[in-house]
């Protein structure tokens, strides 16, 4: 996650999944890598307080983002690049005790901070997940929604990232990508660390995804919703099944 200025915030991939209790990263998961971006740098854990700006709710509009992704009670979602867990706790409250949130990051320090936070807030429906580079190490065909906020510009191989995320989706699942618009306006990283929306779209398409919607309600960020292409289905007869063709009867000849 990139460093941000006043009112800064970093949203992350969010994915919902039902799980029994919060847990620290599994020892079977990979070790974190020292970096993941050619544009930005990993967000330093000592600066997590910057992500808790009091005005973030007003311009981040988290509830509208979750509505647009269809996150509801009992959803299974992933928050990829979860950072301080600002979005993780909002996802956990939205999906409720019958849902699950995977809070994913490549830095163990971030996951340790999230574990303390969800324990403090009494949330038992969050699991932490340690990723590496472009692989979030999420289970296949599990998630109703995956949310990535202000993270994709830090990933070096975004096509591989989107390929791995697509594999983790349920067939009708959605991936929401939120990142700061180019130009340097508002909170967020410096202008030279921002990535245009059309670049993100092109790389998601290369990974086999398609754009489902482009939301425009965020003042400082673009919001793209991706999903798997819908499979083409053959036309169906009105009765719901195809009828065999009836052979034509010969025209009777007149008698002499």
HUGITA-V209458 format. One record per backbone hydrogen bond with DSSP energy under -1.0 kcal/mol. CO is the residue of the C=O (numbers start at 1). NH is the residue of the N-H. Records with the same first field share a line. If there is no record, write none. Layout:
BEGIN
CO=NH / NH
END
This chain:
BEGIN
5=8
15=77 / 78 / 102
23=128
26=29
44=47
45=48
47=50
48=51
49=52
53=56
55=59
56=60
57=61
61=65
62=66
63=67
64=68
65=69
66=71
67=70
72=75
75=100
76=16 / 144 / 145
77=15 / 16 / 102
78=147
79=104
80=13
82=85
85=89
87=91
88=92
89=93
90=94
91=95
92=96
95=74
96=99
100=17 / 77
101=127
102=79
103=129
104=81 / 82
105=131
107=111
108=112
109=113
110=114
111=115
112=116
113=117
114=118
115=119
116=120
117=121
118=123
125=101
127=103
129=105
132=135
135=132
143=170
144=174
145=78
146=176
147=80
148=178
151=154
152=155
157=161
158=162
159=163
160=164
161=165
162=166
163=167
164=168
167=141
168=142 / 143
170=173
174=146
175=226
176=148
177=224
178=150
179=222
190=193
191=194
196=200
197=201
198=202
199=203
200=204
201=205
202=206
204=209
205=208
210=227
213=225
220=181
222=179
223=215
224=177
225=212 / 213
226=175
227=210
237=240
END
